Amino acid sequence: MSFEIDDCKFHLKAMTRPDYQPLVDNKRIIEKLRERITLMNIELMTEREHNEKIIKDIEDLKDKETEDPAGDKVTSDEEIEYNSMNDEFKDQICSFKLYCNHPVTGKFLESILEVHKDELLLTVLDKAYELMKLAPHIPIERCRLVKYSYDDDLMEQSFDLDEFQHQTIGQIVGGTRRYYPFGLFIETREENEIFDKYHDGGNNLKISVVDLSTGKVGSAKLVRVEDGWTVGELKHHIGEVYNLNSSCMRFVLEEKNDVTDISDAGSTLGKIFRKSTYKDRQLVYVSSDSEDYKKEFKDSEMYVQICF
């Protein structure tokens, strides 16, 4: 560009000499040349300023980040402070694996939920609800978060709003970690259904109902139970789930090709049943018959149906 300016100046000087004899009136041309020289000077100055700024930025960057004799980078105080704040923020994030059975498709969904440790349970539920895109299929009022074991397919503990609404997620799960040995599950319910409360220390049993009047042994279904329940409480729960009379209910545990009547066991379920896993569930046969219940187990119709 400097060469163009010099060329314009040369022509301008020639045209403004006293002895210059133009063929036509060149006043307009002279004005144009002067304007052109001025504009090109401005452009040249702008370009130089831009280049100087780039050079200055590079020099500043070199000053902030140099190398020590060992070859390691020496970071500026501002960058150290930024990295420190960034690390501190990351240390306050709770990251969970999030699961859900879609209320319409029934598909098992999985995602990653990241929330700040100081967020309240309702806020965390709202973010999980949005992440799984459950609206408008089911209202958030019919959803809750549950501590969930994927390996055992077990709902371990329910985080009900009436109990945990004033607690932060960090308080509920015991602080922030890079990895939690459990996930969170968004459990849903029907409009007129009530959530069961899950306490930490539950178990999954396979329950098979035996109809002694027909001899039909029903397919086994998973039922979550509490380790602290008595057998009487288990009878009450199974009676509600399967609409059976709990007063004459018989429980038979199948274990290692052997069966044991546990209907009148005095221990809690945590002492009767071992912790079942996804691949190893304990099977319990259930019957409800007032006459058969009075008989000794090996003389009962229940024994005949499940052993022969």
Contacts in CASP RR format, 6 or more apart in sequence:
PFRMAT RR
TARGET T0000
AUTHOR 0000-0000-0000
METHOD contacts of the structure
MODEL  1
MSFEIDDCKFHLKAMTRPDYQPLVDNKRIIEKLRERITLMNIELMTEREH
NEKIIKDIEDLKDKETEDPAGDKVTSDEEIEYNSMNDEFKDQICSFKLYC
NHPVTGKFLESILEVHKDELLLTVLDKAYELMKLAPHIPIERCRLVKYSY
DDDLMEQSFDLDEFQHQTIGQIVGGTRRYYPFGLFIETREENEIFDKYHD
GGNNLKISVVDLSTGKVGSAKLVRVEDGWTVGELKHHIGEVYNLNSSCMR
FVLEEKNDVTDISDAGSTLGKIFRKSTYKDRQLVYVSSDSEDYKKEFKDS
EMYVQICF
1 40 0 8 1.000
1 43 0 8 1.000
1 44 0 8 1.000
1 47 0 8 1.000
2 44 0 8 1.000
4 40 0 8 1.000
5 37 0 8 1.000
5 40 0 8 1.000
5 41 0 8 1.000
5 44 0 8 1.000
8 33 0 8 1.000
8 36 0 8 1.000
8 37 0 8 1.000
8 40 0 8 1.000
9 37 0 8 1.000
11 33 0 8 1.000
12 30 0 8 1.000
12 33 0 8 1.000
12 34 0 8 1.000
12 37 0 8 1.000
14 20 0 8 1.000
15 22 0 8 1.000
15 26 0 8 1.000
15 29 0 8 1.000
15 30 0 8 1.000
15 33 0 8 1.000
16 30 0 8 1.000
64 75 0 8 1.000
64 76 0 8 1.000
64 78 0 8 1.000
64 79 0 8 1.000
65 73 0 8 1.000
65 74 0 8 1.000
65 75 0 8 1.000
65 76 0 8 1.000
65 79 0 8 1.000
66 73 0 8 1.000
66 74 0 8 1.000
67 73 0 8 1.000
67 74 0 8 1.000
68 74 0 8 1.000
75 83 0 8 1.000
91 176 0 8 1.000
92 116 0 8 1.000
92 117 0 8 1.000
92 118 0 8 1.000
92 176 0 8 1.000
93 114 0 8 1.000
93 115 0 8 1.000
93 116 0 8 1.000
93 117 0 8 1.000
93 176 0 8 1.000
94 114 0 8 1.000
94 115 0 8 1.000
94 116 0 8 1.000
94 117 0 8 1.000
94 169 0 8 1.000
94 170 0 8 1.000
94 173 0 8 1.000
94 175 0 8 1.000
94 176 0 8 1.000
94 177 0 8 1.000
94 180 0 8 1.000
95 112 0 8 1.000
95 113 0 8 1.000
95 114 0 8 1.000
95 178 0 8 1.000
95 179 0 8 1.000
95 180 0 8 1.000
96 112 0 8 1.000
96 113 0 8 1.000
96 114 0 8 1.000
96 115 0 8 1.000
96 180 0 8 1.000
96 183 0 8 1.000
96 184 0 8 1.000
97 110 0 8 1.000
97 111 0 8 1.000
97 112 0 8 1.000
97 113 0 8 1.000
97 150 0 8 1.000
97 180 0 8 1.000
97 183 0 8 1.000
97 184 0 8 1.000
98 110 0 8 1.000
98 111 0 8 1.000
98 112 0 8 1.000
98 113 0 8 1.000
98 128 0 8 1.000
98 131 0 8 1.000
98 132 0 8 1.000
98 183 0 8 1.000
98 184 0 8 1.000
98 185 0 8 1.000
98 186 0 8 1.000
99 108 0 8 1.000
99 109 0 8 1.000
99 110 0 8 1.000
99 148 0 8 1.000
99 150 0 8 1.000
99 183 0 8 1.000
99 184 0 8 1.000
99 185 0 8 1.000
99 186 0 8 1.000
100 108 0 8 1.000
100 109 0 8 1.000
100 132 0 8 1.000
100 134 0 8 1.000
100 185 0 8 1.000
100 186 0 8 1.000
100 188 0 8 1.000
101 107 0 8 1.000
101 108 0 8 1.000
101 109 0 8 1.000
101 188 0 8 1.000
102 108 0 8 1.000
102 109 0 8 1.000
102 132 0 8 1.000
102 134 0 8 1.000
102 137 0 8 1.000
103 134 0 8 1.000
103 137 0 8 1.000
103 138 0 8 1.000
103 188 0 8 1.000
104 137 0 8 1.000
109 132 0 8 1.000
111 131 0 8 1.000
111 132 0 8 1.000
113 124 0 8 1.000
113 127 0 8 1.000
113 128 0 8 1.000
113 131 0 8 1.000
113 184 0 8 1.000
115 123 0 8 1.000
115 124 0 8 1.000
115 127 0 8 1.000
115 169 0 8 1.000
117 168 0 8 1.000
117 169 0 8 1.000
117 170 0 8 1.000
117 175 0 8 1.000
117 176 0 8 1.000
118 168 0 8 1.000
118 170 0 8 1.000
119 127 0 8 1.000
119 168 0 8 1.000
119 169 0 8 1.000
120 165 0 8 1.000
120 166 0 8 1.000
120 167 0 8 1.000
120 168 0 8 1.000
120 169 0 8 1.000
121 145 0 8 1.000
121 159 0 8 1.000
121 161 0 8 1.000
121 164 0 8 1.000
121 165 0 8 1.000
121 167 0 8 1.000
121 168 0 8 1.000
121 169 0 8 1.000
121 172 0 8 1.000
122 161 0 8 1.000
122 165 0 8 1.000
124 145 0 8 1.000
124 169 0 8 1.000
125 140 0 8 1.000
125 143 0 8 1.000
125 144 0 8 1.000
125 145 0 8 1.000
125 161 0 8 1.000
125 186 0 8 1.000
126 140 0 8 1.000
128 145 0 8 1.000
128 184 0 8 1.000
128 186 0 8 1.000
129 135 0 8 1.000
129 140 0 8 1.000
129 143 0 8 1.000
129 186 0 8 1.000
132 186 0 8 1.000
134 140 0 8 1.000
134 143 0 8 1.000
134 186 0 8 1.000
134 188 0 8 1.000
138 188 0 8 1.000
142 188 0 8 1.000
142 189 0 8 1.000
142 190 0 8 1.000
142 191 0 8 1.000
143 186 0 8 1.000
143 187 0 8 1.000
143 188 0 8 1.000
144 158 0 8 1.000
144 159 0 8 1.000
144 160 0 8 1.000
144 161 0 8 1.000
144 186 0 8 1.000
144 187 0 8 1.000
144 195 0 8 1.000
145 158 0 8 1.000
145 159 0 8 1.000
145 184 0 8 1.000
145 185 0 8 1.000
145 186 0 8 1.000
145 187 0 8 1.000
146 155 0 8 1.000
146 156 0 8 1.000
146 157 0 8 1.000
146 158 0 8 1.000
146 159 0 8 1.000
146 184 0 8 1.000
146 185 0 8 1.000
146 186 0 8 1.000
146 187 0 8 1.000
146 198 0 8 1.000
147 155 0 8 1.000
147 156 0 8 1.000
147 157 0 8 1.000
147 158 0 8 1.000
147 159 0 8 1.000
147 173 0 8 1.000
147 182 0 8 1.000
147 183 0 8 1.000
147 184 0 8 1.000
147 185 0 8 1.000
147 198 0 8 1.000
147 200 0 8 1.000
148 154 0 8 1.000
148 155 0 8 1.000
148 156 0 8 1.000
148 182 0 8 1.000
148 183 0 8 1.000
148 184 0 8 1.000
148 185 0 8 1.000
149 156 0 8 1.000
149 182 0 8 1.000
149 183 0 8 1.000
150 183 0 8 1.000
151 277 0 8 1.000
151 278 0 8 1.000
152 204 0 8 1.000
152 275 0 8 1.000
152 276 0 8 1.000
152 277 0 8 1.000
152 278 0 8 1.000
153 204 0 8 1.000
153 222 0 8 1.000
153 278 0 8 1.000
154 202 0 8 1.000
154 203 0 8 1.000
154 204 0 8 1.000
154 224 0 8 1.000
155 185 0 8 1.000
155 187 0 8 1.000
155 198 0 8 1.000
155 224 0 8 1.000
156 182 0 8 1.000
156 198 0 8 1.000
156 200 0 8 1.000
156 201 0 8 1.000
156 202 0 8 1.000
157 198 0 8 1.000
157 199 0 8 1.000
157 200 0 8 1.000
157 201 0 8 1.000
158 187 0 8 1.000
158 195 0 8 1.000
158 196 0 8 1.000
158 197 0 8 1.000
158 198 0 8 1.000
159 172 0 8 1.000
160 195 0 8 1.000
160 197 0 8 1.000
164 172 0 8 1.000
170 176 0 8 1.000
173 180 0 8 1.000
187 195 0 8 1.000
189 195 0 8 1.000
196 224 0 8 1.000
198 224 0 8 1.000
198 226 0 8 1.000
199 226 0 8 1.000
201 226 0 8 1.000
201 227 0 8 1.000
201 228 0 8 1.000
202 224 0 8 1.000
202 225 0 8 1.000
202 226 0 8 1.000
202 227 0 8 1.000
203 224 0 8 1.000
203 225 0 8 1.000
203 226 0 8 1.000
203 227 0 8 1.000
203 269 0 8 1.000
203 270 0 8 1.000
203 273 0 8 1.000
203 275 0 8 1.000
203 276 0 8 1.000
204 222 0 8 1.000
204 223 0 8 1.000
204 224 0 8 1.000
204 225 0 8 1.000
204 276 0 8 1.000
204 281 0 8 1.000
205 222 0 8 1.000
205 223 0 8 1.000
205 225 0 8 1.000
205 273 0 8 1.000
205 276 0 8 1.000
205 281 0 8 1.000
205 282 0 8 1.000
205 283 0 8 1.000
205 284 0 8 1.000
206 220 0 8 1.000
206 221 0 8 1.000
206 222 0 8 1.000
206 223 0 8 1.000
206 281 0 8 1.000
206 282 0 8 1.000
206 283 0 8 1.000
206 284 0 8 1.000
207 220 0 8 1.000
207 221 0 8 1.000
207 222 0 8 1.000
207 223 0 8 1.000
207 238 0 8 1.000
207 241 0 8 1.000
207 242 0 8 1.000
207 284 0 8 1.000
207 286 0 8 1.000
208 217 0 8 1.000
208 218 0 8 1.000
208 219 0 8 1.000
208 220 0 8 1.000
208 221 0 8 1.000
208 283 0 8 1.000
208 284 0 8 1.000
208 285 0 8 1.000
208 286 0 8 1.000
209 218 0 8 1.000
209 242 0 8 1.000
209 244 0 8 1.000
209 285 0 8 1.000
209 286 0 8 1.000
209 287 0 8 1.000
210 216 0 8 1.000
210 217 0 8 1.000
210 218 0 8 1.000
210 285 0 8 1.000
210 286 0 8 1.000
210 287 0 8 1.000
210 302 0 8 1.000
210 305 0 8 1.000
210 306 0 8 1.000
211 217 0 8 1.000
211 218 0 8 1.000
211 287 0 8 1.000
212 287 0 8 1.000
212 289 0 8 1.000
212 292 0 8 1.000
212 301 0 8 1.000
212 302 0 8 1.000
212 305 0 8 1.000
213 289 0 8 1.000
215 305 0 8 1.000
217 285 0 8 1.000
217 305 0 8 1.000
217 306 0 8 1.000
220 281 0 8 1.000
220 283 0 8 1.000
222 281 0 8 1.000
223 237 0 8 1.000
223 238 0 8 1.000
223 241 0 8 1.000
225 234 0 8 1.000
225 237 0 8 1.000
225 269 0 8 1.000
225 273 0 8 1.000
226 233 0 8 1.000
226 269 0 8 1.000
227 268 0 8 1.000
227 269 0 8 1.000
227 270 0 8 1.000
228 268 0 8 1.000
228 269 0 8 1.000
228 270 0 8 1.000
229 237 0 8 1.000
229 268 0 8 1.000
229 269 0 8 1.000
230 266 0 8 1.000
230 268 0 8 1.000
230 269 0 8 1.000
231 251 0 8 1.000
231 262 0 8 1.000
231 263 0 8 1.000
231 264 0 8 1.000
231 265 0 8 1.000
231 266 0 8 1.000
231 267 0 8 1.000
231 269 0 8 1.000
231 272 0 8 1.000
232 246 0 8 1.000
234 251 0 8 1.000
234 269 0 8 1.000
235 246 0 8 1.000
235 249 0 8 1.000
235 251 0 8 1.000
236 246 0 8 1.000
238 244 0 8 1.000
238 246 0 8 1.000
238 249 0 8 1.000
238 286 0 8 1.000
239 245 0 8 1.000
239 246 0 8 1.000
239 249 0 8 1.000
239 288 0 8 1.000
242 286 0 8 1.000
244 286 0 8 1.000
244 288 0 8 1.000
245 288 0 8 1.000
245 290 0 8 1.000
246 288 0 8 1.000
247 290 0 8 1.000
248 288 0 8 1.000
248 289 0 8 1.000
248 290 0 8 1.000
248 293 0 8 1.000
249 263 0 8 1.000
249 286 0 8 1.000
249 287 0 8 1.000
249 288 0 8 1.000
249 293 0 8 1.000
250 261 0 8 1.000
250 263 0 8 1.000
250 286 0 8 1.000
250 287 0 8 1.000
250 288 0 8 1.000
250 289 0 8 1.000
250 292 0 8 1.000
250 293 0 8 1.000
250 297 0 8 1.000
250 300 0 8 1.000
250 302 0 8 1.000
251 261 0 8 1.000
251 262 0 8 1.000
251 263 0 8 1.000
251 284 0 8 1.000
251 285 0 8 1.000
251 286 0 8 1.000
252 259 0 8 1.000
252 260 0 8 1.000
252 261 0 8 1.000
252 262 0 8 1.000
252 263 0 8 1.000
252 284 0 8 1.000
252 285 0 8 1.000
252 286 0 8 1.000
252 287 0 8 1.000
252 297 0 8 1.000
252 302 0 8 1.000
252 303 0 8 1.000
252 306 0 8 1.000
253 259 0 8 1.000
253 260 0 8 1.000
253 262 0 8 1.000
253 272 0 8 1.000
253 273 0 8 1.000
253 282 0 8 1.000
253 283 0 8 1.000
253 284 0 8 1.000
254 282 0 8 1.000
254 283 0 8 1.000
254 284 0 8 1.000
254 285 0 8 1.000
254 306 0 8 1.000
255 282 0 8 1.000
259 285 0 8 1.000
259 303 0 8 1.000
259 306 0 8 1.000
259 307 0 8 1.000
261 297 0 8 1.000
262 272 0 8 1.000
262 284 0 8 1.000
263 293 0 8 1.000
265 272 0 8 1.000
273 282 0 8 1.000
274 282 0 8 1.000
276 282 0 8 1.000
285 302 0 8 1.000
285 306 0 8 1.000
287 293 0 8 1.000
287 302 0 8 1.000
287 305 0 8 1.000
289 301 0 8 1.000
289 302 0 8 1.000
292 300 0 8 1.000
292 301 0 8 1.000
292 302 0 8 1.000
293 300 0 8 1.000
295 301 0 8 1.000
297 303 0 8 1.000
END
